[in-house]
Amino acid sequence: MSDRRVLVIGRGSGIARAVTSALRAAGARVVVAGRDQEALANAYDDPGVEAEFVDLTDESSIAALAGRLGQVDHVVSTASARARGVVGDLAHDVVLKSFDVKVLGPLLLAKHFAPRLSEDGSFVFFSGSSARKPAAGMLAVGATNAAVDALVRGLAVELAPLRVNAISPGTVDTGAYDGLGERKKAELFATREATSPVRRVGRPEEIAEAVVFALNSTFLTGVSLAVDGGEPLV
């Protein structure tokens, strides 16, 4: 990744931060982008990281970012808007936002950045293990992730020889689960530690390693790479 320019979309914490740190350690120059540009800029004290604004629910914002950045080598989107809940509790707008951020956003990133990627460039988007293992309360999350898997395969064909892949994590210890509340989060992690084949939840750094692998693997495309500790197996 030495001297490669990589766009990473997401927050300044959790998986997005781990991905940025791994890319910098590998020698890449990183542009971090999200809806809170100031917070992103404050999150990184590194001259090799620049912060930009983008709203994945707004095509004009994506197009403007592409215009400002010009050529990049790779694009990674970790952004999500999770729509947890059983079917009777799901609201239309919440489910729509989940698809908007995690499926339509990456589709529009591909639309506007594919012409600006280097010849050996690639996209990495994020799916999730709920696409492969249904669970009560995860219906919309699973459907969104399954749509990402389909999107990646389709884009890999349409954009060839540019590569398009996804990382599909299992339960990872990030702030993404804080919304469950302390007790429910602890119960979830305890269940994963008891039942997952690796007997623990994942770490953001492990997901970041998979992202760097996907960016560097020039014979890998159209794949949703499961980094989930074997969760869907049990």
C-alpha positions in Angstrom: 0.0 0.0 0.0 3.0 2.3 -0.1 2.1 5.7 -1.4 -1.4 4.5 -2.4 -4.3 6.9 -1.8 -7.3 5.3 -0.1 -10.6 6.8 0.7 -12.2 5.4 3.9 -15.7 6.4 4.7 -17.0 6.1 8.3 -16.6 7.4 11.8 -13.3 8.3 13.5 -13.6 5.3 15.8 -14.3 1.5 15.7 -13.7 -0.4 12.5 -13.2 2.7 10.3 -10.4 4.0 12.6 -8.8 0.5 12.7 -8.8 0.4 8.9 -7.3 3.9 8.7 -4.5 2.9 11.2 -3.8 -0.3 9.3 -3.6 1.5 6.0 -1.3 4.1 7.4 1.0 1.4 8.9 1.1 -0.2 5.4 2.3 3.1 3.9 -1.0 4.4 2.4 -2.1 8.0 2.3 -5.7 8.1 3.6 -8.7 10.4 3.1 -11.3 9.9 5.8 -14.8 11.1 5.0 -18.1 11.3 6.8 -20.9 13.6 7.7 -18.9 15.2 10.6 -15.7 16.5 8.9 -14.6 18.4 12.0 -14.9 15.4 14.3 -12.9 13.3 11.8 -10.2 15.9 11.5 -9.9 16.0 15.3 -9.8 12.2 15.5 -6.5 11.9 13.6 -3.3 13.6 14.5 -1.5 12.4 11.4 -0.3 14.5 8.3 -0.9 11.4 6.2 -4.7 11.5 6.9 -6.9 14.2 5.5 -10.6 14.7 6.4 -13.5 15.3 4.0 -17.3 15.7 4.1 -19.6 13.2 2.5 -23.2 12.2 3.0 -23.9 8.7 1.5 -27.6 9.4 1.3 -27.0 12.4 -1.1 -25.7 11.7 -4.6 -24.7 15.3 -5.1 -22.5 15.0 -2.0 -20.8 11.9 -3.3 -20.3 13.4 -6.7 -18.8 16.6 -5.1 -16.3 14.5 -3.1 -15.2 12.6 -6.2 -14.7 15.9 -7.9 -12.6 17.3 -5.1 -10.4 14.2 -4.7 -9.7 13.4 -8.3 -7.8 10.1 -8.7 -7.7 7.6 -5.8 -6.5 4.0 -5.7 -9.1 2.4 -3.5 -12.4 3.2 -1.8 -13.5 1.6 1.5 -16.9 2.3 3.0 -17.6 1.1 6.6 -20.7 3.3 7.0 -24.0 1.8 8.2 -27.3 2.7 9.7 -28.6 -0.4 11.5 -32.3 -1.1 11.5 -32.6 -3.5 14.4 -35.9 -4.9 15.6 -38.5 -7.6 14.9 -40.7 -7.2 11.9 -43.6 -5.8 13.9 -41.5 -3.0 15.3 -39.6 -1.9 12.1 -40.4 1.5 10.7 -40.3 2.2 7.0 -37.9 5.1 7.2 -35.5 3.3 9.5 -35.3 0.3 7.1 -35.0 2.7 4.1 -32.1 4.5 5.8 -30.3 1.2 6.4 -30.4 0.5 2.6 -29.7 4.0 1.7 -26.4 4.2 3.6 -25.1 0.6 3.2 -26.4 -0.4 -0.3 -27.3 2.7 -2.4 -24.4 4.7 -0.9 -21.8 2.2 -2.1 -23.6 1.9 -5.5 -23.3 5.6 -5.9 -19.6 5.6 -4.7 -19.0 3.0 -7.5 -20.8 5.2 -10.0 -18.8 8.4 -9.3 -15.4 6.9 -8.2 -14.9 4.1 -10.7 -13.8 6.5 -13.5 -11.3 8.0 -11.0 -9.7 4.8 -9.7 -6.3 3.7 -10.8 -6.2 0.7 -13.2 -5.5 -1.8 -10.4 -7.9 0.0 -8.0 -10.7 -1.6 -6.0 -13.7 -1.0 -3.8 -14.3 -2.7 -0.4 -17.8 -2.4 1.1 -19.2 -3.9 4.3 -21.7 -6.7 4.6 -22.2 -8.8 7.8 -22.8 -12.3 9.1 -26.5 -11.6 9.6 -26.8 -12.1 5.8 -26.0 -15.7 6.3 -27.6 -16.5 9.7 -31.1 -15.2 10.4 -31.9 -14.1 13.9 -34.9 -12.5 15.5 -34.5 -8.8 15.6 -32.0 -8.7 12.8 -34.3 -9.1 9.8 -33.7 -5.7 8.2 -29.9 -5.8 9.1 -29.7 -9.2 7.4 -31.6 -8.1 4.3 -29.4 -5.0 4.0 -26.2 -7.1 4.3 -27.5 -9.7 1.8 -28.2 -6.8 -0.6 -24.5 -5.6 -0.2 -23.4 -9.2 -1.1 -25.5 -9.0 -4.3 -24.3 -5.5 -5.1 -20.6 -6.6 -4.8 -21.0 -9.5 -7.2 -22.9 -7.3 -9.7 -20.4 -4.5 -9.6 -17.4 -6.9 -9.9 -18.9 -7.9 -13.3 -19.8 -4.4 -14.5 -16.7 -2.6 -13.4 -14.1 -5.3 -14.4 -11.2 -5.2 -14.3 -11.6 -3.0 -11.3 -12.1 -5.2 -8.3 -15.1 -5.0 -5.9 -15.2 -7.0 -2.6 -16.9 -6.9 0.8 -15.9 -7.7 4.3 -18.5 -9.6 6.2 -17.8 -9.3 10.0 -19.4 -11.2 12.8 -19.8 -9.6 16.2 -17.0 -7.2 16.8 -16.3 -5.2 19.9 -17.0 -1.7 18.7 -19.4 1.1 19.7 -21.9 -0.3 17.2 -23.5 -2.3 20.0 -23.7 0.5 22.6 -27.2 1.2 21.5 -28.3 -2.1 23.0 -27.6 -0.8 26.5 -24.9 -2.1 28.8 -26.8 -5.2 30.0 -28.0 -6.4 26.6 -24.5 -5.8 25.1 -22.9 -7.8 27.8 -25.4 -10.6 27.3 -24.8 -10.7 23.6 -21.0 -10.8 24.0 -21.3 -13.5 26.6 -23.5 -15.6 24.2 -20.9 -15.2 21.4 -18.1 -16.1 23.7 -19.9 -19.3 24.7 -21.2 -20.4 21.3 -18.8 -19.0 18.6 -16.3 -21.6 17.4 -13.5 -19.2 18.3 -15.1 -18.6 21.7 -14.8 -14.8 21.6 -16.0 -11.7 19.8 -13.9 -10.0 17.2 -11.6 -7.0 17.4 -11.6 -4.0 15.0 -8.0 -4.7 14.1 -8.8 -8.1 12.8 -11.4 -6.6 10.4 -8.9 -4.0 9.3 -6.4 -6.7 8.5 -9.0 -8.3 6.2 -9.6 -5.0 4.5 -5.9 -4.5 3.7 -5.8 -8.1 2.5 -8.7 -7.5 0.1 -7.2 -4.3 -1.2 -3.9 -6.0 -1.9 -5.2 -9.3 -3.3 -5.3 -8.6 -7.1 -6.9 -11.9 -7.9 -9.8 -11.4 -5.5 -13.1 -9.9 -6.7 -16.9 -10.3 -6.3 -16.3 -11.9 -2.8 -17.9 -11.2 0.5 -15.1 -12.3 2.8 -16.4 -13.7 6.1 -14.4 -12.6 9.1 -16.8 -13.8 11.7 -15.3 -16.4 14.0 -17.5 -19.0 12.5 -20.7 -17.4 14.0 -23.1 -18.6 11.3 -21.9 -22.2 11.8 -23.7 -22.7 15.1 
